[in-house]
Amino acid sequence: MLIPVILSGGTGSRLWPVSREAHPKPFLRLADGQSLLQKTFLRAAALAGVDSVLTVTNRELYFKSEDEYRQVNQAALPLEFILEPLARNTAGAVAAAALNVAQTHGDNALILVLAADHLIADEAAFARAVETACELAQKDWLVTFGIRPDYPETGFGYIEAEAEQLATRNGQAAHVVRQFVEKPPLERAQEYLASGRHFWNAGLFCFKAASLIDEMRQHAPDVLHSVESAMQRAQHTAGAGLRVSEIGMDDFATVPDISLDYALMERSKRVAVVPCDIGWNDIGSWNALSALIEADPQGNRVEGEALLHDSRDCYIHSPERLTATVGVDKLIIVDTPDALLIAHRDRAQDVKSIVQKLKLQGHDAHRLHRTVHRPWGSYTVLEEGERFKIKRIEVKPGAKLSLQMHHHRSEHWIVVSGMARVTNGDTTFLLNTNESTFIPAGHVHRLENPGVIELVMIEVQSGDYLGEDDIVRLEDTYGRV
């Protein structure tokens, strides 16, 4: 039995403004319309012996992740989730996954740890590498996947392998790991490239649940003990094809913030590496993403609509409106409804500095898009100004917002399409297309979609304060009270 564990966290700050905290890199859609998370799920589901897929993610991303899977999970593969209340790095996430798998599927179940935001082009080669890793994992090795480098990259960690090979049934190379190496300077990276014994560390792992737990008990007992306590007190719910474990904030806050590499892999003597050529790409910057798009004769790569005049080696991401350039070279231009990025291609890694500045300024653009996804659907901010905000709200069939009230704002709701069930104070009633209602400040209210088609509303807010934190939830289907 093989249980893929998808780690879906982080913000992907180098891919701002498309990637935000509430809409991070795994949800970024490629040219074929699929997100990186969906591609990771499909890649995992296609492997031999997979009975279910376990995802470890932030609680705020759970409903969006479930929606992403539902769109591509044609085989109705059972889904499992572990919901973290805050990020605690990969050691805690993998420990929680191993404990969950051991309890649910048995100590000997194999775990394949995958990052939600990586791209793997050669899935046949990936499947062969996983087959080798599973064989070694059954012998109690902790297995990592080493990507054969094709240039001296200084932005990745490296794995140094022993020269002697481990025996495998399919003949694919595997070695005992000599050491993990930090991101090297260029001269050292060139030496690694020439050695033939150094591989990029992709952060992909395979092991038996019991093997991981035993090794952590020996080498990272503080991590394992704190995660065990948190998982014992977690809230577990199960339904048809779905199992969710939600960890409490106070419990998970005690877990050390440390990566699996530092906590365990660098300390254990039972680590093996499977070198592979699988077309791996961690999509770590706009340059990496642009490389997936075919260039025109001038080296320009375009997503969306763009008109380029006397421009070379530029990357344009402009899906919603026309972008024009004149006489520019080596620019990254990324246009979204509420933010525009212009950067030199040689400075693509520095985009994360903009995100840090936005955080320091308290600007919402580091966290939210104009369109914000919620468990019940989504809303888009159409316009806002002094004392007013206009939203377009979409509610899924059968979904409903929380029963809530606001201290500082009133709301006017207009139905654009579909049917709404509205609770306004002590009364509940239906609104049809082109009908409206007014919600005074302080009134308890709720919006529901009782129909079978999507409900689309326009909401006009007015008041002294229009922030999203002016919501007092009294009851909520999605556990957000």
Secondary structure, DSSP 8 states (H G I E B T S, - for coil): -EEEEEEE----GGGTTT-BTTB-GGG-B-TTS-BHHHHHHHHHHTSTTB--EEEEEEGGGHHHHHHHHHHH-TT---EEEEEESS--HHHHHHHHHHHHHHHHH-TT-EEEEEETT-EES-HHHHHHHHHHHHHHHTTT-EEEEEE--SS--SSS-EEEEEEEE---TT----EEEEEEE----HHHHHHHHHHSSEEEEEEEEEEEHHHHHHHHHHH-HHHHHHHHHHHHTSEEEEETTEEEEE--HHHHTTS----HIIIIITT-S-EEEEEE-S-EE---SHHHHHTTS---TTS-EEEEEEEEES-BS-EEEEEEEEEEEES-BSEEEEEETTEEEEEEGGGGGGHHHHHHHHHHHT-GGGT--SEEEETTEEEEEEEEETTEEEEEEEE-TT-B--EEE-SSEEEEEEEEES-EEEEETTEEEEE-TT-EEEE-TT--EEEE--SSS-EEEEEEEEES---TT--EEEE-TTS--
